[in-house]
Amino acid sequence: MPSVEVAGKIADTLGVSLDYLVGKADKQIDQALMDKVLSIQQLPNEDREHITYAIDGLIQHAKTRIAYKK
């Protein structure tokens, strides 16, 4: 059993979350997407709100498009 620190380093090296590494997460987090989220998080509040609003609209559009394809 590795220590939490070692397990964290292993997860970082593999590009997965610690939860995923120990089998507690069903899905692996896309590292490129996570990097974008972290970049957005560093922006001023007003910019984050605008980006989040745009993303929410795009997600809703995609879900609606998928629902109509069924």
PQR file of N, CA, C, O and H, with PARSE charges and radii, in Angstrom:
ATOM      1  N   MET A   1       0.844  -1.181   0.000 -0.4000 1.5000
ATOM      2  CA  MET A   1       0.000   0.000   0.000 -0.0000 2.0000
ATOM      3  C   MET A   1       0.891   1.245   0.000  0.5500 1.7000
ATOM      4  O   MET A   1       1.629   1.478   0.957 -0.5500 1.4000
ATOM      5  N   PRO A   2       0.824   2.038  -1.059 -0.5600 1.5000
ATOM      6  CA  PRO A   2       1.621   3.265  -1.080  0.2800 2.0000
ATOM      7  C   PRO A   2       1.009   4.318  -0.158  0.5500 1.7000
ATOM      8  O   PRO A   2      -0.187   4.287   0.131 -0.5500 1.4000
ATOM      9  N   SER A   3       1.840   5.240   0.296 -0.4000 1.5000
ATOM     10  CA  SER A   3       1.336   6.350   1.101 -0.0000 2.0000
ATOM     11  C   SER A   3       0.475   7.241   0.214  0.5500 1.7000
ATOM     12  O   SER A   3       0.495   7.109  -1.009 -0.5500 1.4000
ATOM     13  H   SER A   3       2.811   5.265   0.061  0.4000 1.0000
ATOM     14  N   VAL A   4      -0.274   8.139   0.823 -0.4000 1.5000
ATOM     15  CA  VAL A   4      -1.126   9.056   0.065 -0.0000 2.0000
ATOM     16  C   VAL A   4      -0.265   9.903  -0.867  0.5500 1.7000
ATOM     17  O   VAL A   4      -0.648  10.165  -2.007 -0.5500 1.4000
ATOM     18  H   VAL A   4      -0.290   8.246   1.817  0.4000 1.0000
ATOM     19  N   GLU A   5       0.899  10.330  -0.378 -0.4000 1.5000
ATOM     20  CA  GLU A   5       1.784  11.154  -1.196 -0.0000 2.0000
ATOM     21  C   GLU A   5       2.265  10.393  -2.429  0.5500 1.7000
ATOM     22  O   GLU A   5       2.266  10.935  -3.534 -0.5500 1.4000
ATOM     23  H   GLU A   5       1.210  10.117   0.549  0.4000 1.0000
ATOM     24  N   VAL A   6       2.668   9.154  -2.245 -0.4000 1.5000
ATOM     25  CA  VAL A   6       3.144   8.337  -3.363 -0.0000 2.0000
ATOM     26  C   VAL A   6       1.992   8.052  -4.331  0.5500 1.7000
ATOM     27  O   VAL A   6       2.168   8.126  -5.547 -0.5500 1.4000
ATOM     28  H   VAL A   6       2.668   8.713  -1.347  0.4000 1.0000
ATOM     29  N   ALA A   7       0.828   7.730  -3.794 -0.4000 1.5000
ATOM     30  CA  ALA A   7      -0.337   7.470  -4.648 -0.0000 2.0000
ATOM     31  C   ALA A   7      -0.684   8.721  -5.445  0.5500 1.7000
ATOM     32  O   ALA A   7      -1.038   8.629  -6.621 -0.5500 1.4000
ATOM     33  H   ALA A   7       0.686   7.671  -2.806  0.4000 1.0000
ATOM     34  N   GLY A   8      -0.586   9.887  -4.813 -0.4000 1.5000
ATOM     35  CA  GLY A   8      -0.851  11.141  -5.511 -0.0000 2.0000
ATOM     36  C   GLY A   8       0.129  11.364  -6.652  0.5500 1.7000
ATOM     37  O   GLY A   8      -0.263  11.806  -7.732 -0.5500 1.4000
ATOM     38  H   GLY A   8      -0.298   9.961  -3.859  0.4000 1.0000
ATOM     39  N   LYS A   9       1.401  11.061  -6.419 -0.4000 1.5000
ATOM     40  CA  LYS A   9       2.412  11.201  -7.476 -0.0000 2.0000
ATOM     41  C   LYS A   9       2.164  10.224  -8.614  0.5500 1.7000
ATOM     42  O   LYS A   9       2.347  10.568  -9.782 -0.5500 1.4000
ATOM     43  H   LYS A   9       1.719  10.702  -5.542  0.4000 1.0000
ATOM     44  N   ILE A  10       1.752   9.023  -8.284 -0.4000 1.5000
ATOM     45  CA  ILE A  10       1.426   8.026  -9.314 -0.0000 2.0000
ATOM     46  C   ILE A  10       0.254   8.524 -10.158  0.5500 1.7000
ATOM     47  O   ILE A  10       0.291   8.461 -11.387 -0.5500 1.4000
ATOM     48  H   ILE A  10       1.603   8.743  -7.336  0.4000 1.0000
ATOM     49  N   ALA A  11      -0.778   9.015  -9.488 -0.4000 1.5000
ATOM     50  CA  ALA A  11      -1.957   9.528 -10.201 -0.0000 2.0000
ATOM     51  C   ALA A  11      -1.567  10.696 -11.099  0.5500 1.7000
ATOM     52  O   ALA A  11      -2.017  10.772 -12.242 -0.5500 1.4000
ATOM     53  H   ALA A  11      -0.808   9.066  -8.490  0.4000 1.0000
ATOM     54  N   ASP A  12      -0.730  11.609 -10.595 -0.4000 1.5000
ATOM     55  CA  ASP A  12      -0.285  12.742 -11.415 -0.0000 2.0000
ATOM     56  C   ASP A  12       0.488  12.266 -12.636  0.5500 1.7000
ATOM     57  O   ASP A  12       0.277  12.753 -13.747 -0.5500 1.4000
ATOM     58  H   ASP A  12      -0.364  11.547  -9.666  0.4000 1.0000
ATOM     59  N   THR A  13       1.376  11.320 -12.424 -0.4000 1.5000
ATOM     60  CA  THR A  13       2.184  10.789 -13.523 -0.0000 2.0000
ATOM     61  C   THR A  13       1.317  10.139 -14.591  0.5500 1.7000
ATOM     62  O   THR A  13       1.577  10.288 -15.785 -0.5500 1.4000
ATOM     63  H   THR A  13       1.548  10.924 -11.522  0.4000 1.0000
ATOM     64  N   LEU A  14       0.293   9.423 -14.162 -0.4000 1.5000
ATOM     65  CA  LEU A  14      -0.609   8.752 -15.094 -0.0000 2.0000
ATOM     66  C   LEU A  14      -1.664   9.690 -15.671  0.5500 1.7000
ATOM     67  O   LEU A  14      -2.353   9.340 -16.629 -0.5500 1.4000
ATOM     68  H   LEU A  14       0.082   9.302 -13.192  0.4000 1.0000
ATOM     69  N   GLY A  15      -1.791  10.889 -15.084 -0.4000 1.5000
ATOM     70  CA  GLY A  15      -2.787  11.845 -15.564 -0.0000 2.0000
ATOM     71  C   GLY A  15      -4.202  11.471 -15.193  0.5500 1.7000
ATOM     72  O   GLY A  15      -5.138  11.742 -15.945 -0.5500 1.4000
ATOM     73  H   GLY A  15      -1.231  11.173 -14.306  0.4000 1.0000
ATOM     74  N   VAL A  16      -4.367  10.849 -14.033 -0.4000 1.5000
ATOM     75  CA  VAL A  16      -5.697  10.467 -13.555 -0.0000 2.0000
ATOM     76  C   VAL A  16      -5.896  11.029 -12.157  0.5500 1.7000
ATOM     77  O   VAL A  16      -4.945  11.473 -11.514 -0.5500 1.4000
ATOM     78  H   VAL A  16      -3.606  10.629 -13.422  0.4000 1.0000
ATOM     79  N   SER A  17      -7.144  11.006 -11.692 -0.4000 1.5000
ATOM     80  CA  SER A  17      -7.417  11.451 -10.327 -0.0000 2.0000
ATOM     81  C   SER A  17      -7.066  10.327  -9.355  0.5500 1.7000
ATOM     82  O   SER A  17      -6.986   9.160  -9.737 -0.5500 1.4000
ATOM     83  H   SER A  17      -7.916  10.645 -12.215  0.4000 1.0000
ATOM     84  N   LEU A  18      -6.861  10.696  -8.117 -0.4000 1.5000
ATOM     85  CA  LEU A  18      -6.578   9.702  -7.092 -0.0000 2.0000
ATOM     86  C   LEU A  18      -7.769   8.766  -6.917  0.5500 1.7000
ATOM     87  O   LEU A  18      -7.588   7.567  -6.707 -0.5500 1.4000
ATOM     88  H   LEU A  18      -6.926  11.644  -7.807  0.4000 1.0000
ATOM     89  N   ASP A  19      -8.987   9.306  -7.002 -0.4000 1.5000
ATOM     90  CA  ASP A  19     -10.188   8.467  -6.926 -0.0000 2.0000
ATOM     91  C   ASP A  19     -10.200   7.420  -8.037  0.5500 1.7000
ATOM     92  O   ASP A  19     -10.522   6.256  -7.801 -0.5500 1.4000
ATOM     93  H   ASP A  19      -9.133  10.280  -7.173  0.4000 1.0000
ATOM     94  N   TYR A  20      -9.851   7.838  -9.230 -0.4000 1.5000
ATOM     95  CA  TYR A  20      -9.825   6.900 -10.352 -0.0000 2.0000
ATOM     96  C   TYR A  20      -8.756   5.830 -10.127  0.5500 1.7000
ATOM     97  O   TYR A  20      -8.971   4.652 -10.410 -0.5500 1.4000
ATOM     98  H   TYR A  20      -9.588   8.784  -9.422  0.4000 1.0000
ATOM     99  N   LEU A  21      -7.612   6.255  -9.618 -0.4000 1.5000
ATOM    100  CA  LEU A  21      -6.514   5.324  -9.398 -0.0000 2.0000
ATOM    101  C   LEU A  21      -6.883   4.220  -8.418  0.5500 1.7000
ATOM    102  O   LEU A  21      -6.495   3.067  -8.606 -0.5500 1.4000
ATOM    103  H   LEU A  21      -7.437   7.213  -9.387  0.4000 1.0000
ATOM    104  N   VAL A  22      -7.631   4.565  -7.371 -0.4000 1.5000
ATOM    105  CA  VAL A  22      -7.991   3.564  -6.366 -0.0000 2.0000
ATOM    106  C   VAL A  22      -9.340   2.907  -6.651  0.5500 1.7000
ATOM    107  O   VAL A  22      -9.848   2.144  -5.830 -0.5500 1.4000
ATOM    108  H   VAL A  22      -7.946   5.502  -7.218  0.4000 1.0000
ATOM    109  N   GLY A  23      -9.920   3.206  -7.823 -0.4000 1.5000
ATOM    110  CA  GLY A  23     -11.147   2.537  -8.226 -0.0000 2.0000
ATOM    111  C   GLY A  23     -12.417   3.109  -7.641  0.5500 1.7000
ATOM    112  O   GLY A  23     -13.446   2.434  -7.630 -0.5500 1.4000
ATOM    113  H   GLY A  23      -9.506   3.826  -8.490  0.4000 1.0000
ATOM    114  N   LYS A  24     -12.372   4.342  -7.153 -0.4000 1.5000
ATOM    115  CA  LYS A  24     -13.559   4.957  -6.560 -0.0000 2.0000
ATOM    116  C   LYS A  24     -14.316   5.833  -7.549  0.5500 1.7000
ATOM    117  O   LYS A  24     -15.427   6.273  -7.254 -0.5500 1.4000
ATOM    118  H   LYS A  24     -11.535   4.890  -7.162  0.4000 1.0000
ATOM    119  N   ALA A  25     -13.740   6.089  -8.708 -0.4000 1.5000
ATOM    120  CA  ALA A  25     -14.394   6.924  -9.708 -0.0000 2.0000
ATOM    121  C   ALA A  25     -14.747   6.068 -10.917  0.5500 1.7000
ATOM    122  O   ALA A  25     -13.962   5.221 -11.342 -0.5500 1.4000
ATOM    123  H   ALA A  25     -12.837   5.731  -8.947  0.4000 1.0000
ATOM    124  N   ASP A  26     -15.928   6.297 -11.462 -0.4000 1.5000
ATOM    125  CA  ASP A  26     -16.371   5.536 -12.621 -0.0000 2.0000
ATOM    126  C   ASP A  26     -15.707   6.006 -13.909  0.5500 1.7000
ATOM    127  O   ASP A  26     -15.512   5.225 -14.840 -0.5500 1.4000
ATOM    128  H   ASP A  26     -16.566   6.985 -11.117  0.4000 1.0000
ATOM    129  N   LYS A  27     -15.366   7.280 -13.950 -0.4000 1.5000
ATOM    130  CA  LYS A  27     -14.845   7.851 -15.182 -0.0000 2.0000
ATOM    131  C   LYS A  27     -13.529   8.565 -14.925  0.5500 1.7000
ATOM    132  O   LYS A  27     -13.292   9.124 -13.855 -0.5500 1.4000
ATOM    133  H   LYS A  27     -15.525   7.914 -13.193  0.4000 1.0000
ATOM    134  N   GLN A  28     -12.693   8.526 -15.933 -0.4000 1.5000
ATOM    135  CA  GLN A  28     -11.432   9.236 -15.867 -0.0000 2.0000
ATOM    136  C   GLN A  28     -11.667  10.668 -16.320  0.5500 1.7000
ATOM    137  O   GLN A  28     -12.392  10.905 -17.287 -0.5500 1.4000
ATOM    138  H   GLN A  28     -12.886   8.071 -16.803  0.4000 1.0000
ATOM    139  N   ILE A  29     -11.060  11.620 -15.630 -0.4000 1.5000
ATOM    140  CA  ILE A  29     -11.199  13.027 -15.992 -0.0000 2.0000
ATOM    141  C   ILE A  29     -10.225  13.337 -17.122  0.5500 1.7000
ATOM    142  O   ILE A  29      -9.043  13.005 -17.043 -0.5500 1.4000
ATOM    143  H   ILE A  29     -10.472  11.427 -14.845  0.4000 1.0000
ATOM    144  N   ASP A  30     -10.726  13.969 -18.164 -0.4000 1.5000
ATOM    145  CA  ASP A  30      -9.910  14.371 -19.298 -0.0000 2.0000
ATOM    146  C   ASP A  30      -8.972  15.494 -18.841  0.5500 1.7000
ATOM    147  O   ASP A  30      -9.435  16.567 -18.456 -0.5500 1.4000
ATOM    148  H   ASP A  30     -11.686  14.239 -18.229  0.4000 1.0000
ATOM    149  N   GLN A  31      -7.665  15.254 -18.881 -0.4000 1.5000
ATOM    150  CA  GLN A  31      -6.695  16.215 -18.366 -0.0000 2.0000
ATOM    151  C   GLN A  31      -6.716  17.525 -19.149  0.5500 1.7000
ATOM    152  O   GLN A  31      -6.563  18.594 -18.559 -0.5500 1.4000
ATOM    153  H   GLN A  31      -7.289  14.382 -19.194  0.4000 1.0000
ATOM    154  N   ALA A  32      -6.900  17.462 -20.457 -0.4000 1.5000
ATOM    155  CA  ALA A  32      -6.955  18.684 -21.265 -0.0000 2.0000
ATOM    156  C   ALA A  32      -8.147  19.542 -20.856  0.5500 1.7000
ATOM    157  O   ALA A  32      -8.047  20.767 -20.782 -0.5500 1.4000
ATOM    158  H   ALA A  32      -7.025  16.593 -20.937  0.4000 1.0000
ATOM    159  N   LEU A  33      -9.263  18.893 -20.595 -0.4000 1.5000
ATOM    160  CA  LEU A  33     -10.454  19.609 -20.155 -0.0000 2.0000
ATOM    161  C   LEU A  33     -10.240  20.193 -18.756  0.5500 1.7000
ATOM    162  O   LEU A  33     -10.651  21.319 -18.478 -0.5500 1.4000
ATOM    163  H   LEU A  33      -9.344  17.898 -20.655  0.4000 1.0000
ATOM    164  N   MET A  34      -9.600  19.424 -17.888 -0.4000 1.5000
ATOM    165  CA  MET A  34      -9.310  19.906 -16.540 -0.0000 2.0000
ATOM    166  C   MET A  34      -8.383  21.124 -16.594  0.5500 1.7000
ATOM    167  O   MET A  34      -8.555  22.065 -15.820 -0.5500 1.4000
ATOM    168  H   MET A  34      -9.266  18.509 -18.114  0.4000 1.0000
ATOM    169  N   ASP A  35      -7.411  21.114 -17.494 -0.4000 1.5000
ATOM    170  CA  ASP A  35      -6.513  22.262 -17.649 -0.0000 2.0000
ATOM    171  C   ASP A  35      -7.279  23.513 -18.053  0.5500 1.7000
ATOM    172  O   ASP A  35      -6.990  24.609 -17.572 -0.5500 1.4000
ATOM    173  H   ASP A  35      -7.270  20.350 -18.124  0.4000 1.0000
ATOM    174  N   LYS A  36      -8.260  23.345 -18.940 -0.4000 1.5000
ATOM    175  CA  LYS A  36      -9.088  24.484 -19.344 -0.0000 2.0000
ATOM    176  C   LYS A  36      -9.903  25.023 -18.166  0.5500 1.7000
ATOM    177  O   LYS A  36     -10.019  26.234 -17.981 -0.5500 1.4000
ATOM    178  H   LYS A  36      -8.495  22.455 -19.330  0.4000 1.0000
ATOM    179  N   VAL A  37     -10.461  24.110 -17.378 -0.4000 1.5000
ATOM    180  CA  VAL A  37     -11.239  24.518 -16.205 -0.0000 2.0000
ATOM    181  C   VAL A  37     -10.355  25.290 -15.229  0.5500 1.7000
ATOM    182  O   VAL A  37     -10.775  26.313 -14.688 -0.5500 1.4000
ATOM    183  H   VAL A  37     -10.367  23.126 -17.529  0.4000 1.0000
ATOM    184  N   LEU A  38      -9.148  24.812 -15.005 -0.4000 1.5000
ATOM    185  CA  LEU A  38      -8.235  25.497 -14.100 -0.0000 2.0000
ATOM    186  C   LEU A  38      -7.839  26.870 -14.639  0.5500 1.7000
ATOM    187  O   LEU A  38      -7.665  27.812 -13.865 -0.5500 1.4000
ATOM    188  H   LEU A  38      -8.807  23.981 -15.445  0.4000 1.0000
ATOM    189  N   SER A  39      -7.698  26.992 -15.949 -0.4000 1.5000
ATOM    190  CA  SER A  39      -7.405  28.291 -16.557 -0.0000 2.0000
ATOM    191  C   SER A  39      -8.559  29.256 -16.369  0.5500 1.7000
ATOM    192  O   SER A  39      -8.352  30.424 -16.041 -0.5500 1.4000
ATOM    193  H   SER A  39      -7.839  26.228 -16.578  0.4000 1.0000
ATOM    194  N   ILE A  40      -9.762  28.774 -16.574 -0.4000 1.5000
ATOM    195  CA  ILE A  40     -10.953  29.607 -16.385 -0.0000 2.0000
ATOM    196  C   ILE A  40     -11.059  30.049 -14.936  0.5500 1.7000
ATOM    197  O   ILE A  40     -11.429  31.190 -14.657 -0.5500 1.4000
ATOM    198  H   ILE A  40      -9.930  27.825 -16.841  0.4000 1.0000
ATOM    199  N   GLN A  41     -10.741  29.168 -14.029 -0.4000 1.5000
ATOM    200  CA  GLN A  41     -10.846  29.457 -12.600 -0.0000 2.0000
ATOM    201  C   GLN A  41      -9.931  30.602 -12.176  0.5500 1.7000
ATOM    202  O   GLN A  41     -10.206  31.272 -11.181 -0.5500 1.4000
ATOM    203  H   GLN A  41     -10.440  28.241 -14.255  0.4000 1.0000
ATOM    204  N   GLN A  42      -8.859  30.832 -12.910 -0.4000 1.5000
ATOM    205  CA  GLN A  42      -7.907  31.887 -12.567 -0.0000 2.0000
ATOM    206  C   GLN A  42      -8.309  33.252 -13.119  0.5500 1.7000
ATOM    207  O   GLN A  42      -7.692  34.262 -12.780 -0.5500 1.4000
ATOM    208  H   GLN A  42      -8.636  30.288 -13.718  0.4000 1.0000
ATOM    209  N   LEU A  43      -9.320  33.291 -13.952 -0.4000 1.5000
ATOM    210  CA  LEU A  43      -9.760  34.545 -14.560 -0.0000 2.0000
ATOM    211  C   LEU A  43     -10.583  35.373 -13.572  0.5500 1.7000
ATOM    212  O   LEU A  43     -11.078  34.852 -12.573 -0.5500 1.4000
ATOM    213  H   LEU A  43      -9.821  32.471 -14.228  0.4000 1.0000
ATOM    214  N   PRO A  44     -10.722  36.671 -13.864 -0.5600 1.5000
ATOM    215  CA  PRO A  44     -11.595  37.506 -13.030  0.2800 2.0000
ATOM    216  C   PRO A  44     -13.031  36.975 -13.044  0.5500 1.7000
ATOM    217  O   PRO A  44     -13.463  36.339 -14.006 -0.5500 1.4000
ATOM    218  N   ASN A  45     -13.741  37.241 -11.984 -0.4000 1.5000
ATOM    219  CA  ASN A  45     -15.105  36.724 -11.784 -0.0000 2.0000
ATOM    220  C   ASN A  45     -16.021  37.007 -12.970  0.5500 1.7000
ATOM    221  O   ASN A  45     -16.758  36.120 -13.400 -0.5500 1.4000
ATOM    222  H   ASN A  45     -13.390  37.758 -11.203  0.4000 1.0000
ATOM    223  N   GLU A  46     -15.988  38.215 -13.500 -0.4000 1.5000
ATOM    224  CA  GLU A  46     -16.878  38.576 -14.604 -0.0000 2.0000
ATOM    225  C   GLU A  46     -16.587  37.717 -15.837  0.5500 1.7000
ATOM    226  O   GLU A  46     -17.511  37.255 -16.506 -0.5500 1.4000
ATOM    227  H   GLU A  46     -15.389  38.936 -13.151  0.4000 1.0000
ATOM    228  N   ASP A  47     -15.317  37.509 -16.132 -0.4000 1.5000
ATOM    229  CA  ASP A  47     -14.957  36.657 -17.276 -0.0000 2.0000
ATOM    230  C   ASP A  47     -15.410  35.224 -17.049  0.5500 1.7000
ATOM    231  O   ASP A  47     -15.919  34.582 -17.968 -0.5500 1.4000
ATOM    232  H   ASP A  47     -14.567  37.885 -15.589  0.4000 1.0000
ATOM    233  N   ARG A  48     -15.230  34.713 -15.831 -0.4000 1.5000
ATOM    234  CA  ARG A  48     -15.674  33.343 -15.521 -0.0000 2.0000
ATOM    235  C   ARG A  48     -17.173  33.206 -15.727  0.5500 1.7000
ATOM    236  O   ARG A  48     -17.641  32.203 -16.267 -0.5500 1.4000
ATOM    237  H   ARG A  48     -14.817  35.234 -15.084  0.4000 1.0000
ATOM    238  N   GLU A  49     -17.928  34.211 -15.298 -0.4000 1.5000
ATOM    239  CA  GLU A  49     -19.383  34.155 -15.454 -0.0000 2.0000
ATOM    240  C   GLU A  49     -19.779  34.112 -16.927  0.5500 1.7000
ATOM    241  O   GLU A  49     -20.667  33.350 -17.309 -0.5500 1.4000
ATOM    242  H   GLU A  49     -17.548  35.025 -14.859  0.4000 1.0000
ATOM    243  N   HIS A  50     -19.126  34.926 -17.755 -0.4000 1.5000
ATOM    244  CA  HIS A  50     -19.439  34.943 -19.188 -0.0000 2.0000
ATOM    245  C   HIS A  50     -19.092  33.606 -19.841  0.5500 1.7000
ATOM    246  O   HIS A  50     -19.866  33.077 -20.639 -0.5500 1.4000
ATOM    247  H   HIS A  50     -18.404  35.545 -17.445  0.4000 1.0000
ATOM    248  N   ILE A  51     -17.934  33.071 -19.500 -0.4000 1.5000
ATOM    249  CA  ILE A  51     -17.508  31.793 -20.078 -0.0000 2.0000
ATOM    250  C   ILE A  51     -18.440  30.671 -19.632  0.5500 1.7000
ATOM    251  O   ILE A  51     -18.828  29.825 -20.437 -0.5500 1.4000
ATOM    252  H   ILE A  51     -17.305  33.500 -18.852  0.4000 1.0000
ATOM    253  N   THR A  52     -18.796  30.665 -18.359 -0.4000 1.5000
ATOM    254  CA  THR A  52     -19.699  29.642 -17.828 -0.0000 2.0000
ATOM    255  C   THR A  52     -21.066  29.725 -18.506  0.5500 1.7000
ATOM    256  O   THR A  52     -21.660  28.699 -18.838 -0.5500 1.4000
ATOM    257  H   THR A  52     -18.480  31.352 -17.704  0.4000 1.0000
ATOM    258  N   TYR A  53     -21.561  30.941 -18.710 -0.4000 1.5000
ATOM    259  CA  TYR A  53     -22.845  31.133 -19.380 -0.0000 2.0000
ATOM    260  C   TYR A  53     -22.787  30.562 -20.800  0.5500 1.7000
ATOM    261  O   TYR A  53     -23.711  29.875 -21.235 -0.5500 1.4000
ATOM    262  H   TYR A  53     -21.078  31.774 -18.440  0.4000 1.0000
ATOM    263  N   ALA A  54     -21.698  30.848 -21.517 -0.4000 1.5000
ATOM    264  CA  ALA A  54     -21.545  30.346 -22.881 -0.0000 2.0000
ATOM    265  C   ALA A  54     -21.453  28.819 -22.893  0.5500 1.7000
ATOM    266  O   ALA A  54     -22.074  28.164 -23.730 -0.5500 1.4000
ATOM    267  H   ALA A  54     -20.947  31.406 -21.164  0.4000 1.0000
ATOM    268  N   ILE A  55     -20.688  28.263 -21.979 -0.4000 1.5000
ATOM    269  CA  ILE A  55     -20.550  26.803 -21.902 -0.0000 2.0000
ATOM    270  C   ILE A  55     -21.894  26.150 -21.587  0.5500 1.7000
ATOM    271  O   ILE A  55     -22.247  25.136 -22.187 -0.5500 1.4000
ATOM    272  H   ILE A  55     -20.183  28.795 -21.299  0.4000 1.0000
ATOM    273  N   ASP A  56     -22.645  26.729 -20.646 -0.4000 1.5000
ATOM    274  CA  ASP A  56     -23.962  26.190 -20.310 -0.0000 2.0000
ATOM    275  C   ASP A  56     -24.867  26.163 -21.537  0.5500 1.7000
ATOM    276  O   ASP A  56     -25.588  25.189 -21.754 -0.5500 1.4000
ATOM    277  H   ASP A  56     -22.358  27.553 -20.158  0.4000 1.0000
ATOM    278  N   GLY A  57     -24.836  27.218 -22.336 -0.4000 1.5000
ATOM    279  CA  GLY A  57     -25.640  27.266 -23.552 -0.0000 2.0000
ATOM    280  C   GLY A  57     -25.228  26.204 -24.554  0.5500 1.7000
ATOM    281  O   GLY A  57     -26.078  25.563 -25.173 -0.5500 1.4000
ATOM    282  H   GLY A  57     -24.251  28.009 -22.160  0.4000 1.0000
ATOM    283  N   LEU A  58     -23.931  26.018 -24.713 -0.4000 1.5000
ATOM    284  CA  LEU A  58     -23.429  25.003 -25.643 -0.0000 2.0000
ATOM    285  C   LEU A  58     -23.783  23.598 -25.178  0.5500 1.7000
ATOM    286  O   LEU A  58     -24.137  22.746 -25.993 -0.5500 1.4000
ATOM    287  H   LEU A  58     -23.241  26.538 -24.210  0.4000 1.0000
ATOM    288  N   ILE A  59     -23.691  23.350 -23.887 -0.4000 1.5000
ATOM    289  CA  ILE A  59     -24.061  22.036 -23.351 -0.0000 2.0000
ATOM    290  C   ILE A  59     -25.538  21.765 -23.588  0.5500 1.7000
ATOM    291  O   ILE A  59     -25.910  20.671 -24.012 -0.5500 1.4000
ATOM    292  H   ILE A  59     -23.404  24.042 -23.225  0.4000 1.0000
ATOM    293  N   GLN A  60     -26.380  22.757 -23.318 -0.4000 1.5000
ATOM    294  CA  GLN A  60     -27.825  22.581 -23.524 -0.0000 2.0000
ATOM    295  C   GLN A  60     -28.131  22.322 -24.992  0.5500 1.7000
ATOM    296  O   GLN A  60     -28.965  21.478 -25.319 -0.5500 1.4000
ATOM    297  H   GLN A  60     -26.077  23.646 -22.974  0.4000 1.0000
ATOM    298  N   HIS A  61     -27.453  23.051 -25.875 -0.4000 1.5000
ATOM    299  CA  HIS A  61     -27.651  22.851 -27.313 -0.0000 2.0000
ATOM    300  C   HIS A  61     -27.262  21.421 -27.713  0.5500 1.7000
ATOM    301  O   HIS A  61     -27.985  20.769 -28.466 -0.5500 1.4000
ATOM    302  H   HIS A  61     -26.776  23.737 -25.610  0.4000 1.0000
ATOM    303  N   ALA A  62     -26.142  20.947 -27.217 -0.4000 1.5000
ATOM    304  CA  ALA A  62     -25.684  19.588 -27.546 -0.0000 2.0000
ATOM    305  C   ALA A  62     -26.654  18.541 -27.022  0.5500 1.7000
ATOM    306  O   ALA A  62     -26.962  17.578 -27.724 -0.5500 1.4000
ATOM    307  H   ALA A  62     -25.555  21.477 -26.606  0.4000 1.0000
ATOM    308  N   LYS A  63     -27.138  18.718 -25.796 -0.4000 1.5000
ATOM    309  CA  LYS A  63     -28.097  17.762 -25.231 -0.0000 2.0000
ATOM    310  C   LYS A  63     -29.391  17.738 -26.036  0.5500 1.7000
ATOM    311  O   LYS A  63     -29.967  16.675 -26.270 -0.5500 1.4000
ATOM    312  H   LYS A  63     -26.888  19.501 -25.227  0.4000 1.0000
ATOM    313  N   THR A  64     -29.839  18.907 -26.453 -0.4000 1.5000
ATOM    314  CA  THR A  64     -31.075  18.976 -27.238 -0.0000 2.0000
ATOM    315  C   THR A  64     -30.874  18.299 -28.594  0.5500 1.7000
ATOM    316  O   THR A  64     -31.743  17.562 -29.059 -0.5500 1.4000
ATOM    317  H   THR A  64     -29.371  19.770 -26.263  0.4000 1.0000
ATOM    318  N   ARG A  65     -29.737  18.548 -29.219 -0.4000 1.5000
ATOM    319  CA  ARG A  65     -29.440  17.930 -30.516 -0.0000 2.0000
ATOM    320  C   ARG A  65     -29.394  16.408 -30.381  0.5500 1.7000
ATOM    321  O   ARG A  65     -29.914  15.688 -31.233 -0.5500 1.4000
ATOM    322  H   ARG A  65     -29.031  19.146 -28.842  0.4000 1.0000
ATOM    323  N   ILE A  66     -28.774  15.927 -29.314 -0.4000 1.5000
ATOM    324  CA  ILE A  66     -28.681  14.478 -29.089 -0.0000 2.0000
ATOM    325  C   ILE A  66     -30.064  13.887 -28.839  0.5500 1.7000
ATOM    326  O   ILE A  66     -30.374  12.802 -29.332 -0.5500 1.4000
ATOM    327  H   ILE A  66     -28.351  16.512 -28.622  0.4000 1.0000
ATOM    328  N   ALA A  67     -30.897  14.594 -28.077 -0.4000 1.5000
ATOM    329  CA  ALA A  67     -32.237  14.099 -27.763 -0.0000 2.0000
ATOM    330  C   ALA A  67     -33.082  13.974 -29.030  0.5500 1.7000
ATOM    331  O   ALA A  67     -33.866  13.033 -29.155 -0.5500 1.4000
ATOM    332  H   ALA A  67     -30.645  15.476 -27.677  0.4000 1.0000
ATOM    333  N   TYR A  68     -32.933  14.914 -29.975 -0.4000 1.5000
ATOM    334  CA  TYR A  68     -33.728  14.863 -31.200 -0.0000 2.0000
ATOM    335  C   TYR A  68     -33.223  13.821 -32.184  0.5500 1.7000
ATOM    336  O   TYR A  68     -33.955  13.426 -33.091 -0.5500 1.4000
ATOM    337  H   TYR A  68     -32.297  15.678 -29.873  0.4000 1.0000
ATOM    338  N   LYS A  69     -31.989  13.370 -32.022 -0.4000 1.5000
ATOM    339  CA  LYS A  69     -31.455  12.325 -32.913 -0.0000 2.0000
ATOM    340  C   LYS A  69     -32.005  10.961 -32.558  0.5500 1.7000
ATOM    341  O   LYS A  69     -31.976  10.051 -33.387 -0.5500 1.4000
ATOM    342  H   LYS A  69     -31.394  13.691 -31.285  0.4000 1.0000
ATOM    343  N   LYS A  70     -32.508  10.796 -31.336 -0.4000 1.5000
ATOM    344  CA  LYS A  70     -32.993   9.477 -30.880 -0.0000 2.0000
ATOM    345  C   LYS A  70     -34.263   9.099 -31.509  0.5500 1.7000
ATOM    346  O   LYS A  70     -34.794   8.024 -31.229 -0.5500 1.4000
ATOM    347  H   LYS A  70     -32.532  11.535 -30.663  0.4000 1.0000
TER
END
